[in-house]
Amino acid sequence: MKNLTRSKLSRRNFLIAAGVGGAATAAAIAGRALTADEPKAAASNDKRRGKGYQDTAHVRSYYNTAKV
C-alpha cells in the first residue's frame, strides 16, 4: 500500500513540475521576444524619429484640401 501512495505523489509532483516548467518556458520565450526588438529600434539612425506630430504649412494645406 505504501508504494501506491508514493507513486501517486510522484505522479502528482511530476505533473505539477511539468506545468510550472511549461509556464516558465512560455514566459521566458515571451520575454525574449519582447526585448529582442528594442536594440534594433534604439540603434536606428532615422533623423525624423522622435519628432512626433508637427503642424507645418504642408500639413495645414492638406487639411484644408481634405475638408468636406
PQR file with spaces between the fields and no chain letter, atoms N, CA, C, O and H, PARSE charges and radii, in Angstrom:
ATOM       1  N    MET     1       0.803   -1.183    0.000 -0.4000 1.5000
ATOM       2  CA   MET     1       0.000    0.000    0.000 -0.0000 2.0000
ATOM       3  C    MET     1       0.856    1.261    0.000  0.5500 1.7000
ATOM       4  O    MET     1       0.455    2.276   -0.570 -0.5500 1.4000
ATOM       5  N    LYS     2       2.001    1.213    0.617 -0.4000 1.5000
ATOM       6  CA   LYS     2       2.869    2.390    0.654 -0.0000 2.0000
ATOM       7  C    LYS     2       3.358    2.759   -0.738  0.5500 1.7000
ATOM       8  O    LYS     2       3.448    3.942   -1.067 -0.5500 1.4000
ATOM       9  H    LYS     2       2.326    0.389    1.080  0.4000 1.0000
ATOM      10  N    ASN     3       3.672    1.769   -1.553 -0.4000 1.5000
ATOM      11  CA   ASN     3       4.162    2.053   -2.900 -0.0000 2.0000
ATOM      12  C    ASN     3       3.104    2.745   -3.748  0.5500 1.7000
ATOM      13  O    ASN     3       3.434    3.604   -4.565 -0.5500 1.4000
ATOM      14  H    ASN     3       3.599    0.808   -1.285  0.4000 1.0000
ATOM      15  N    LEU     4       1.839    2.384   -3.567 -0.4000 1.5000
ATOM      16  CA   LEU     4       0.757    3.008   -4.319 -0.0000 2.0000
ATOM      17  C    LEU     4       0.637    4.491   -3.955  0.5500 1.7000
ATOM      18  O    LEU     4       0.460    5.328   -4.839 -0.5500 1.4000
ATOM      19  H    LEU     4       1.571    1.686   -2.903  0.4000 1.0000
ATOM      20  N    THR     5       0.729    4.817   -2.688 -0.4000 1.5000
ATOM      21  CA   THR     5       0.670    6.210   -2.248 -0.0000 2.0000
ATOM      22  C    THR     5       1.878    6.984   -2.740  0.5500 1.7000
ATOM      23  O    THR     5       1.763    8.134   -3.163 -0.5500 1.4000
ATOM      24  H    THR     5       0.872    4.137   -1.970  0.4000 1.0000
ATOM      25  N    ARG     6       3.024    6.350   -2.681 -0.4000 1.5000
ATOM      26  CA   ARG     6       4.256    7.011   -3.131 -0.0000 2.0000
ATOM      27  C    ARG     6       4.207    7.280   -4.632  0.5500 1.7000
ATOM      28  O    ARG     6       4.659    8.336   -5.075 -0.5500 1.4000
ATOM      29  H    ARG     6       3.117    5.415   -2.337  0.4000 1.0000
ATOM      30  N    SER     7       3.668    6.351   -5.429 -0.4000 1.5000
ATOM      31  CA   SER     7       3.606    6.554   -6.873 -0.0000 2.0000
ATOM      32  C    SER     7       2.606    7.657   -7.226  0.5500 1.7000
ATOM      33  O    SER     7       2.837    8.417   -8.167 -0.5500 1.4000
ATOM      34  H    SER     7       3.300    5.493   -5.069  0.4000 1.0000
ATOM      35  N    LYS     8       1.499    7.755   -6.485 -0.4000 1.5000
ATOM      36  CA   LYS     8       0.546    8.837   -6.739 -0.0000 2.0000
ATOM      37  C    LYS     8       1.175   10.193   -6.458  0.5500 1.7000
ATOM      38  O    LYS     8       0.984   11.143   -7.218 -0.5500 1.4000
ATOM      39  H    LYS     8       1.311    7.138   -5.720  0.4000 1.0000
ATOM      40  N    LEU     9       1.922   10.280   -5.369 -0.4000 1.5000
ATOM      41  CA   LEU     9       2.598   11.529   -5.055 -0.0000 2.0000
ATOM      42  C    LEU     9       3.649   11.845   -6.101  0.5500 1.7000
ATOM      43  O    LEU     9       3.839   13.002   -6.476 -0.5500 1.4000
ATOM      44  H    LEU     9       2.077    9.508   -4.752  0.4000 1.0000
ATOM      45  N    SER    10       4.320   10.826   -6.561 -0.4000 1.5000
ATOM      46  CA   SER    10       5.349   11.036   -7.568 -0.0000 2.0000
ATOM      47  C    SER    10       4.728   11.558   -8.861  0.5500 1.7000
ATOM      48  O    SER    10       5.260   12.486   -9.471 -0.5500 1.4000
ATOM      49  H    SER    10       4.166    9.886   -6.256  0.4000 1.0000
ATOM      50  N    ARG    11       3.616   10.977   -9.282 -0.4000 1.5000
ATOM      51  CA   ARG    11       2.932   11.447  -10.490 -0.0000 2.0000
ATOM      52  C    ARG    11       2.433   12.879  -10.298  0.5500 1.7000
ATOM      53  O    ARG    11       2.540   13.713  -11.196 -0.5500 1.4000
ATOM      54  H    ARG    11       3.184   10.223   -8.786  0.4000 1.0000
ATOM      55  N    ARG    12       1.896   13.142   -9.133 -0.4000 1.5000
ATOM      56  CA   ARG    12       1.379   14.479   -8.861 -0.0000 2.0000
ATOM      57  C    ARG    12       2.503   15.504   -8.911  0.5500 1.7000
ATOM      58  O    ARG    12       2.339   16.575   -9.494 -0.5500 1.4000
ATOM      59  H    ARG    12       1.809   12.464   -8.403  0.4000 1.0000
ATOM      60  N    ASN    13       3.628   15.191   -8.313 -0.4000 1.5000
ATOM      61  CA   ASN    13       4.772   16.109   -8.337 -0.0000 2.0000
ATOM      62  C    ASN    13       5.290   16.300   -9.754  0.5500 1.7000
ATOM      63  O    ASN    13       5.682   17.402  -10.138 -0.5500 1.4000
ATOM      64  H    ASN    13       3.761   14.321   -7.839  0.4000 1.0000
ATOM      65  N    PHE    14       5.290   15.219  -10.530 -0.4000 1.5000
ATOM      66  CA   PHE    14       5.747   15.328  -11.908 -0.0000 2.0000
ATOM      67  C    PHE    14       4.831   16.257  -12.708  0.5500 1.7000
ATOM      68  O    PHE    14       5.311   17.116  -13.448 -0.5500 1.4000
ATOM      69  H    PHE    14       4.972   14.324  -10.218  0.4000 1.0000
ATOM      70  N    LEU    15       3.522   16.087  -12.559 -0.4000 1.5000
ATOM      71  CA   LEU    15       2.583   16.920  -13.309 -0.0000 2.0000
ATOM      72  C    LEU    15       2.655   18.380  -12.876  0.5500 1.7000
ATOM      73  O    LEU    15       2.541   19.280  -13.707 -0.5500 1.4000
ATOM      74  H    LEU    15       3.132   15.390  -11.958  0.4000 1.0000
ATOM      75  N    ILE    16       2.840   18.616  -11.600 -0.4000 1.5000
ATOM      76  CA   ILE    16       2.995   19.988  -11.116 -0.0000 2.0000
ATOM      77  C    ILE    16       4.263   20.607  -11.683  0.5500 1.7000
ATOM      78  O    ILE    16       4.256   21.749  -12.144 -0.5500 1.4000
ATOM      79  H    ILE    16       2.932   17.885  -10.925  0.4000 1.0000
ATOM      80  N    ALA    17       5.351   19.845  -11.646 -0.4000 1.5000
ATOM      81  CA   ALA    17       6.623   20.347  -12.168 -0.0000 2.0000
ATOM      82  C    ALA    17       6.538   20.607  -13.674  0.5500 1.7000
ATOM      83  O    ALA    17       7.096   21.583  -14.173 -0.5500 1.4000
ATOM      84  H    ALA    17       5.356   18.918  -11.272  0.4000 1.0000
ATOM      85  N    ALA    18       5.838   19.730  -14.391 -0.4000 1.5000
ATOM      86  CA   ALA    18       5.695   19.919  -15.838 -0.0000 2.0000
ATOM      87  C    ALA    18       4.879   21.174  -16.138  0.5500 1.7000
ATOM      88  O    ALA    18       5.205   21.917  -17.064 -0.5500 1.4000
ATOM      89  H    ALA    18       5.384   18.936  -13.986  0.4000 1.0000
ATOM      90  N    GLY    19       3.833   21.412  -15.371 -0.4000 1.5000
ATOM      91  CA   GLY    19       3.017   22.611  -15.583 -0.0000 2.0000
ATOM      92  C    GLY    19       3.773   23.881  -15.275  0.5500 1.7000
ATOM      93  O    GLY    19       3.697   24.851  -16.028 -0.5500 1.4000
ATOM      94  H    GLY    19       3.568   20.808  -14.619  0.4000 1.0000
ATOM      95  N    VAL    20       4.497   23.883  -14.182 -0.4000 1.5000
ATOM      96  CA   VAL    20       5.278   25.060  -13.803 -0.0000 2.0000
ATOM      97  C    VAL    20       6.416   25.279  -14.808  0.5500 1.7000
ATOM      98  O    VAL    20       6.718   26.413  -15.180 -0.5500 1.4000
ATOM      99  H    VAL    20       4.559   23.095  -13.570  0.4000 1.0000
ATOM     100  N    GLY    21       7.030   24.199  -15.234 -0.4000 1.5000
ATOM     101  CA   GLY    21       8.115   24.315  -16.212 -0.0000 2.0000
ATOM     102  C    GLY    21       7.619   24.852  -17.546  0.5500 1.7000
ATOM     103  O    GLY    21       8.298   25.655  -18.186 -0.5500 1.4000
ATOM     104  H    GLY    21       6.785   23.278  -14.932  0.4000 1.0000
ATOM     105  N    GLY    22       6.437   24.411  -17.966 -0.4000 1.5000
ATOM     106  CA   GLY    22       5.862   24.902  -19.219 -0.0000 2.0000
ATOM     107  C    GLY    22       5.534   26.378  -19.140  0.5500 1.7000
ATOM     108  O    GLY    22       5.774   27.127  -20.087 -0.5500 1.4000
ATOM     109  H    GLY    22       5.885   23.759  -17.445  0.4000 1.0000
ATOM     110  N    ALA    23       4.987   26.796  -18.015 -0.4000 1.5000
ATOM     111  CA   ALA    23       4.659   28.217  -17.842 -0.0000 2.0000
ATOM     112  C    ALA    23       5.924   29.066  -17.808  0.5500 1.7000
ATOM     113  O    ALA    23       5.962   30.158  -18.375 -0.5500 1.4000
ATOM     114  H    ALA    23       4.792   26.188  -17.246  0.4000 1.0000
ATOM     115  N    ALA    24       6.956   28.560  -17.142 -0.4000 1.5000
ATOM     116  CA   ALA    24       8.219   29.305  -17.072 -0.0000 2.0000
ATOM     117  C    ALA    24       8.867   29.401  -18.455  0.5500 1.7000
ATOM     118  O    ALA    24       9.442   30.431  -18.806 -0.5500 1.4000
ATOM     119  H    ALA    24       6.925   27.672  -16.682  0.4000 1.0000
ATOM     120  N    THR    25       8.771   28.338  -19.226 -0.4000 1.5000
ATOM     121  CA   THR    25       9.330   28.355  -20.580 -0.0000 2.0000
ATOM     122  C    THR    25       8.590   29.365  -21.451  0.5500 1.7000
ATOM     123  O    THR    25       9.215   30.125  -22.189 -0.5500 1.4000
ATOM     124  H    THR    25       8.304   27.502  -18.941  0.4000 1.0000
ATOM     125  N    ALA    26       7.268   29.375  -21.367 -0.4000 1.5000
ATOM     126  CA   ALA    26       6.482   30.324  -22.151 -0.0000 2.0000
ATOM     127  C    ALA    26       6.807   31.766  -21.757  0.5500 1.7000
ATOM     128  O    ALA    26       6.892   32.641  -22.618 -0.5500 1.4000
ATOM     129  H    ALA    26       6.759   28.757  -20.767  0.4000 1.0000
ATOM     130  N    ALA    27       6.988   32.011  -20.469 -0.4000 1.5000
ATOM     131  CA   ALA    27       7.330   33.360  -20.017 -0.0000 2.0000
ATOM     132  C    ALA    27       8.717   33.773  -20.500  0.5500 1.7000
ATOM     133  O    ALA    27       8.935   34.931  -20.857 -0.5500 1.4000
ATOM     134  H    ALA    27       6.919   31.300  -19.770  0.4000 1.0000
ATOM     135  N    ALA    28       9.645   32.836  -20.510 -0.4000 1.5000
ATOM     136  CA   ALA    28      11.000   33.149  -20.965 -0.0000 2.0000
ATOM     137  C    ALA    28      11.011   33.465  -22.458  0.5500 1.7000
ATOM     138  O    ALA    28      11.703   34.384  -22.897 -0.5500 1.4000
ATOM     139  H    ALA    28       9.469   31.896  -20.220  0.4000 1.0000
ATOM     140  N    ILE    29      10.253   32.711  -23.226 -0.4000 1.5000
ATOM     141  CA   ILE    29      10.192   32.952  -24.671 -0.0000 2.0000
ATOM     142  C    ILE    29       9.515   34.294  -24.947  0.5500 1.7000
ATOM     143  O    ILE    29       9.971   35.056  -25.800 -0.5500 1.4000
ATOM     144  H    ILE    29       9.691   31.965  -22.869  0.4000 1.0000
ATOM     145  N    ALA    30       8.440   34.581  -24.237 -0.4000 1.5000
ATOM     146  CA   ALA    30       7.747   35.859  -24.436 -0.0000 2.0000
ATOM     147  C    ALA    30       8.640   37.024  -24.024  0.5500 1.7000
ATOM     148  O    ALA    30       8.650   38.060  -24.688 -0.5500 1.4000
ATOM     149  H    ALA    30       8.069   33.962  -23.544  0.4000 1.0000
ATOM     150  N    GLY    31       9.376   36.866  -22.952 -0.4000 1.5000
ATOM     151  CA   GLY    31      10.287   37.923  -22.509 -0.0000 2.0000
ATOM     152  C    GLY    31      11.399   38.172  -23.498  0.5500 1.7000
ATOM     153  O    GLY    31      11.791   39.317  -23.723 -0.5500 1.4000
ATOM     154  H    GLY    31       9.367   36.024  -22.413  0.4000 1.0000
ATOM     155  N    ARG    32      11.907   37.114  -24.088 -0.4000 1.5000
ATOM     156  CA   ARG    32      12.974   37.255  -25.079 -0.0000 2.0000
ATOM     157  C    ARG    32      12.441   37.911  -26.341  0.5500 1.7000
ATOM     158  O    ARG    32      13.134   38.727  -26.948 -0.5500 1.4000
ATOM     159  H    ARG    32      11.588   36.184  -23.905  0.4000 1.0000
ATOM     160  N    ALA    33      11.230   37.571  -26.745 -0.4000 1.5000
ATOM     161  CA   ALA    33      10.650   38.142  -27.957 -0.0000 2.0000
ATOM     162  C    ALA    33      10.394   39.634  -27.783  0.5500 1.7000
ATOM     163  O    ALA    33      10.555   40.396  -28.736 -0.5500 1.4000
ATOM     164  H    ALA    33      10.668   36.907  -26.251  0.4000 1.0000
ATOM     165  N    LEU    34      10.003   40.063  -26.604 -0.4000 1.5000
ATOM     166  CA   LEU    34       9.730   41.477  -26.376 -0.0000 2.0000
ATOM     167  C    LEU    34      11.003   42.304  -26.298  0.5500 1.7000
ATOM     168  O    LEU    34      11.013   43.446  -26.757 -0.5500 1.4000
ATOM     169  H    LEU    34       9.872   39.444  -25.830  0.4000 1.0000
ATOM     170  N    THR    35      12.057   41.774  -25.740 -0.4000 1.5000
ATOM     171  CA   THR    35      13.281   42.544  -25.595 -0.0000 2.0000
ATOM     172  C    THR    35      14.166   42.457  -26.830  0.5500 1.7000
ATOM     173  O    THR    35      15.111   43.238  -26.948 -0.5500 1.4000
ATOM     174  H    THR    35      12.048   40.846  -25.367  0.4000 1.0000
ATOM     175  N    ALA    36      13.901   41.546  -27.747 -0.4000 1.5000
ATOM     176  CA   ALA    36      14.740   41.408  -28.932 -0.0000 2.0000
ATOM     177  C    ALA    36      14.567   42.591  -29.881  0.5500 1.7000
ATOM     178  O    ALA    36      15.504   42.930  -30.604 -0.5500 1.4000
ATOM     179  H    ALA    36      13.134   40.912  -27.651  0.4000 1.0000
ATOM     180  N    ASP    37      13.409   43.221  -29.897 -0.4000 1.5000
ATOM     181  CA   ASP    37      13.156   44.320  -30.819 -0.0000 2.0000
ATOM     182  C    ASP    37      13.700   45.655  -30.323  0.5500 1.7000
ATOM     183  O    ASP    37      13.932   46.553  -31.133 -0.5500 1.4000
ATOM     184  H    ASP    37      12.648   42.946  -29.310  0.4000 1.0000
ATOM     185  N    GLU    38      13.907   45.810  -29.045 -0.4000 1.5000
ATOM     186  CA   GLU    38      14.338   47.089  -28.501 -0.0000 2.0000
ATOM     187  C    GLU    38      15.708   47.554  -28.997  0.5500 1.7000
ATOM     188  O    GLU    38      15.826   48.725  -29.355 -0.5500 1.4000
ATOM     189  H    GLU    38      13.719   45.081  -28.387  0.4000 1.0000
ATOM     190  N    PRO    39      16.747   46.725  -29.044 -0.5600 1.5000
ATOM     191  CA   PRO    39      18.034   47.215  -29.533  0.2800 2.0000
ATOM     192  C    PRO    39      17.990   47.673  -30.987  0.5500 1.7000
ATOM     193  O    PRO    39      18.684   48.621  -31.355 -0.5500 1.4000
ATOM     194  N    LYS    40      17.194   47.021  -31.807 -0.4000 1.5000
ATOM     195  CA   LYS    40      17.088   47.436  -33.199 -0.0000 2.0000
ATOM     196  C    LYS    40      16.491   48.831  -33.303  0.5500 1.7000
ATOM     197  O    LYS    40      16.954   49.646  -34.100 -0.5500 1.4000
ATOM     198  H    LYS    40      16.630   46.252  -31.508  0.4000 1.0000
ATOM     199  N    ALA    41      15.479   49.107  -32.514 -0.4000 1.5000
ATOM     200  CA   ALA    41      14.839   50.413  -32.560 -0.0000 2.0000
ATOM     201  C    ALA    41      15.769   51.492  -32.003  0.5500 1.7000
ATOM     202  O    ALA    41      15.784   52.611  -32.516 -0.5500 1.4000
ATOM     203  H    ALA    41      15.102   48.445  -31.867  0.4000 1.0000
ATOM     204  N    ALA    42      16.530   51.183  -30.981 -0.4000 1.5000
ATOM     205  CA   ALA    42      17.430   52.155  -30.386 -0.0000 2.0000
ATOM     206  C    ALA    42      18.620   52.442  -31.299  0.5500 1.7000
ATOM     207  O    ALA    42      19.170   53.543  -31.261 -0.5500 1.4000
ATOM     208  H    ALA    42      16.518   50.274  -30.564  0.4000 1.0000
ATOM     209  N    ALA    43      19.023   51.484  -32.109 -0.4000 1.5000
ATOM     210  CA   ALA    43      20.176   51.651  -32.979 -0.0000 2.0000
ATOM     211  C    ALA    43      19.827   52.357  -34.282  0.5500 1.7000
ATOM     212  O    ALA    43      20.718   52.676  -35.069 -0.5500 1.4000
ATOM     213  H    ALA    43      18.576   50.589  -32.141  0.4000 1.0000
ATOM     214  N    SER    44      18.552   52.603  -34.516 -0.4000 1.5000
ATOM     215  CA   SER    44      18.128   53.247  -35.746 -0.0000 2.0000
ATOM     216  C    SER    44      18.641   54.689  -35.790  0.5500 1.7000
ATOM     217  O    SER    44      18.576   55.408  -34.793 -0.5500 1.4000
ATOM     218  H    SER    44      17.828   52.344  -33.876  0.4000 1.0000
ATOM     219  N    ASN    45      19.146   55.101  -36.946 -0.4000 1.5000
ATOM     220  CA   ASN    45      19.677   56.455  -37.105 -0.0000 2.0000
ATOM     221  C    ASN    45      18.732   57.321  -37.938  0.5500 1.7000
ATOM     222  O    ASN    45      19.173   58.245  -38.620 -0.5500 1.4000
ATOM     223  H    ASN    45      19.199   54.517  -37.756  0.4000 1.0000
ATOM     224  N    ASP    46      17.447   57.024  -37.882 -0.4000 1.5000
ATOM     225  CA   ASP    46      16.467   57.785  -38.639 -0.0000 2.0000
ATOM     226  C    ASP    46      16.372   59.193  -38.052  0.5500 1.7000
ATOM     227  O    ASP    46      16.067   59.350  -36.869 -0.5500 1.4000
ATOM     228  H    ASP    46      17.089   56.273  -37.328  0.4000 1.0000
ATOM     229  N    LYS    47      16.629   60.216  -38.867 -0.4000 1.5000
ATOM     230  CA   LYS    47      16.664   61.594  -38.379 -0.0000 2.0000
ATOM     231  C    LYS    47      15.272   62.102  -38.007  0.5500 1.7000
ATOM     232  O    LYS    47      15.145   62.969  -37.142 -0.5500 1.4000
ATOM     233  H    LYS    47      16.876   60.089  -39.827  0.4000 1.0000
ATOM     234  N    ARG    48      14.234   61.578  -38.644 -0.4000 1.5000
ATOM     235  CA   ARG    48      12.881   62.049  -38.373 -0.0000 2.0000
ATOM     236  C    ARG    48      12.283   61.394  -37.135  0.5500 1.7000
ATOM     237  O    ARG    48      11.234   61.829  -36.660 -0.5500 1.4000
ATOM     238  H    ARG    48      14.337   60.874  -39.347  0.4000 1.0000
ATOM     239  N    ARG    49      12.906   60.389  -36.616 -0.4000 1.5000
ATOM     240  CA   ARG    49      12.351   59.642  -35.498 -0.0000 2.0000
ATOM     241  C    ARG    49      12.337   60.498  -34.230  0.5500 1.7000
ATOM     242  O    ARG    49      13.309   61.193  -33.933 -0.5500 1.4000
ATOM     243  H    ARG    49      13.758   60.035  -37.002  0.4000 1.0000
ATOM     244  N    GLY    50      11.246   60.444  -33.494 -0.4000 1.5000
ATOM     245  CA   GLY    50      11.168   61.118  -32.216 -0.0000 2.0000
ATOM     246  C    GLY    50      10.650   62.538  -32.284  0.5500 1.7000
ATOM     247  O    GLY    50      10.466   63.160  -31.237 -0.5500 1.4000
ATOM     248  H    GLY    50      10.457   59.879  -33.734  0.4000 1.0000
ATOM     249  N    LYS    51      10.407   63.080  -33.462 -0.4000 1.5000
ATOM     250  CA   LYS    51       9.914   64.452  -33.558 -0.0000 2.0000
ATOM     251  C    LYS    51       8.422   64.521  -33.290  0.5500 1.7000
ATOM     252  O    LYS    51       7.923   65.546  -32.826 -0.5500 1.4000
ATOM     253  H    LYS    51      10.556   62.575  -34.312  0.4000 1.0000
ATOM     254  N    GLY    52       7.709   63.453  -33.573 -0.4000 1.5000
ATOM     255  CA   GLY    52       6.275   63.448  -33.340 -0.0000 2.0000
ATOM     256  C    GLY    52       5.539   64.280  -34.379  0.5500 1.7000
ATOM     257  O    GLY    52       6.070   64.566  -35.452 -0.5500 1.4000
ATOM     258  H    GLY    52       8.115   62.620  -33.950  0.4000 1.0000
ATOM     259  N    TYR    53       4.328   64.659  -34.054 -0.4000 1.5000
ATOM     260  CA   TYR    53       3.492   65.427  -34.970 -0.0000 2.0000
ATOM     261  C    TYR    53       3.977   66.874  -35.042  0.5500 1.7000
ATOM     262  O    TYR    53       4.238   67.511  -34.021 -0.5500 1.4000
ATOM     263  H    TYR    53       3.896   64.427  -33.182  0.4000 1.0000
ATOM     264  N    GLN    54       4.092   67.374  -36.270 -0.4000 1.5000
ATOM     265  CA   GLN    54       4.485   68.768  -36.470 -0.0000 2.0000
ATOM     266  C    GLN    54       3.466   69.439  -37.365  0.5500 1.7000
ATOM     267  O    GLN    54       3.157   68.946  -38.449 -0.5500 1.4000
ATOM     268  H    GLN    54       3.880   66.857  -37.099  0.4000 1.0000
ATOM     269  N    ASP    55       2.951   70.555  -36.912 -0.4000 1.5000
ATOM     270  CA   ASP    55       1.987   71.321  -37.690 -0.0000 2.0000
ATOM     271  C    ASP    55       2.759   72.245  -38.614  0.5500 1.7000
ATOM     272  O    ASP    55       3.229   73.307  -38.205 -0.5500 1.4000
ATOM     273  H    ASP    55       3.202   70.956  -36.031  0.4000 1.0000
ATOM     274  N    THR    56       2.885   71.826  -39.869 -0.4000 1.5000
ATOM     275  CA   THR    56       3.627   72.624  -40.844 -0.0000 2.0000
ATOM     276  C    THR    56       2.665   73.168  -41.886  0.5500 1.7000
ATOM     277  O    THR    56       1.484   72.821  -41.898 -0.5500 1.4000
ATOM     278  H    THR    56       2.504   70.963  -40.202  0.4000 1.0000
ATOM     279  N    ALA    57       3.177   74.019  -42.754 -0.4000 1.5000
ATOM     280  CA   ALA    57       2.349   74.590  -43.817 -0.0000 2.0000
ATOM     281  C    ALA    57       1.824   73.490  -44.738  0.5500 1.7000
ATOM     282  O    ALA    57       0.687   73.555  -45.204 -0.5500 1.4000
ATOM     283  H    ALA    57       4.136   74.301  -42.744  0.4000 1.0000
ATOM     284  N    HIS    58       2.644   72.496  -44.994 -0.4000 1.5000
ATOM     285  CA   HIS    58       2.239   71.395  -45.853 -0.0000 2.0000
ATOM     286  C    HIS    58       1.077   70.626  -45.233  0.5500 1.7000
ATOM     287  O    HIS    58       0.129   70.266  -45.931 -0.5500 1.4000
ATOM     288  H    HIS    58       3.568   72.443  -44.616  0.4000 1.0000
ATOM     289  N    VAL    59       1.142   70.377  -43.948 -0.4000 1.5000
ATOM     290  CA   VAL    59       0.077   69.645  -43.252 -0.0000 2.0000
ATOM     291  C    VAL    59      -1.203   70.476  -43.234  0.5500 1.7000
ATOM     292  O    VAL    59      -2.286   69.947  -43.484 -0.5500 1.4000
ATOM     293  H    VAL    59       1.911   70.669  -43.380  0.4000 1.0000
ATOM     294  N    ARG    60      -1.091   71.758  -42.945 -0.4000 1.5000
ATOM     295  CA   ARG    60      -2.273   72.620  -42.934 -0.0000 2.0000
ATOM     296  C    ARG    60      -2.918   72.687  -44.313  0.5500 1.7000
ATOM     297  O    ARG    60      -4.144   72.677  -44.418 -0.5500 1.4000
ATOM     298  H    ARG    60      -0.211   72.188  -42.742  0.4000 1.0000
ATOM     299  N    SER    61      -2.113   72.756  -45.375 -0.4000 1.5000
ATOM     300  CA   SER    61      -2.691   72.813  -46.718 -0.0000 2.0000
ATOM     301  C    SER    61      -3.384   71.495  -47.055  0.5500 1.7000
ATOM     302  O    SER    61      -4.404   71.505  -47.744 -0.5500 1.4000
ATOM     303  H    SER    61      -1.117   72.764  -45.290  0.4000 1.0000
ATOM     304  N    TYR    62      -2.863   70.375  -46.592 -0.4000 1.5000
ATOM     305  CA   TYR    62      -3.525   69.089  -46.823 -0.0000 2.0000
ATOM     306  C    TYR    62      -4.868   69.059  -46.102  0.5500 1.7000
ATOM     307  O    TYR    62      -5.869   68.643  -46.684 -0.5500 1.4000
ATOM     308  H    TYR    62      -2.034   70.367  -46.032  0.4000 1.0000
ATOM     309  N    TYR    63      -4.903   69.491  -44.848 -0.4000 1.5000
ATOM     310  CA   TYR    63      -6.157   69.507  -44.098 -0.0000 2.0000
ATOM     311  C    TYR    63      -7.174   70.419  -44.755  0.5500 1.7000
ATOM     312  O    TYR    63      -8.360   70.089  -44.781 -0.5500 1.4000
ATOM     313  H    TYR    63      -4.089   69.829  -44.375  0.4000 1.0000
ATOM     314  N    ASN    64      -6.750   71.557  -45.287 -0.4000 1.5000
ATOM     315  CA   ASN    64      -7.676   72.472  -45.961 -0.0000 2.0000
ATOM     316  C    ASN    64      -8.248   71.836  -47.226  0.5500 1.7000
ATOM     317  O    ASN    64      -9.428   72.036  -47.515 -0.5500 1.4000
ATOM     318  H    ASN    64      -5.787   71.825  -45.266  0.4000 1.0000
ATOM     319  N    THR    65      -7.476   71.094  -47.974 -0.4000 1.5000
ATOM     320  CA   THR    65      -7.981   70.459  -49.185 -0.0000 2.0000
ATOM     321  C    THR    65      -8.803   69.220  -48.876  0.5500 1.7000
ATOM     322  O    THR    65      -9.604   68.799  -49.711 -0.5500 1.4000
ATOM     323  H    THR    65      -6.518   70.932  -47.739  0.4000 1.0000
ATOM     324  N    ALA    66      -8.631   68.623  -47.703 -0.4000 1.5000
ATOM     325  CA   ALA    66      -9.364   67.397  -47.351 -0.0000 2.0000
ATOM     326  C    ALA    66     -10.688   67.687  -46.660  0.5500 1.7000
ATOM     327  O    ALA    66     -11.431   66.754  -46.354 -0.5500 1.4000
ATOM     328  H    ALA    66      -7.981   68.964  -47.025  0.4000 1.0000
ATOM     329  N    LYS    67     -11.003   68.948  -46.407 -0.4000 1.5000
ATOM     330  CA   LYS    67     -12.270   69.282  -45.749 -0.0000 2.0000
ATOM     331  C    LYS    67     -13.431   68.909  -46.661  0.5500 1.7000
ATOM     332  O    LYS    67     -13.360   69.032  -47.884 -0.5500 1.4000
ATOM     333  H    LYS    67     -10.399   69.705  -46.656  0.4000 1.0000
ATOM     334  N    VAL    68     -14.484   68.455  -46.031 -0.4000 1.5000
ATOM     335  CA   VAL    68     -15.671   68.075  -46.800 -0.0000 2.0000
ATOM     336  C    VAL    68     -16.731   69.113  -46.661  0.5500 1.7000
ATOM     337  O    VAL    68     -17.810   68.975  -47.236 -0.5500 1.4000
ATOM     338  H    VAL    68     -14.542   68.355  -45.038  0.4000 1.0000
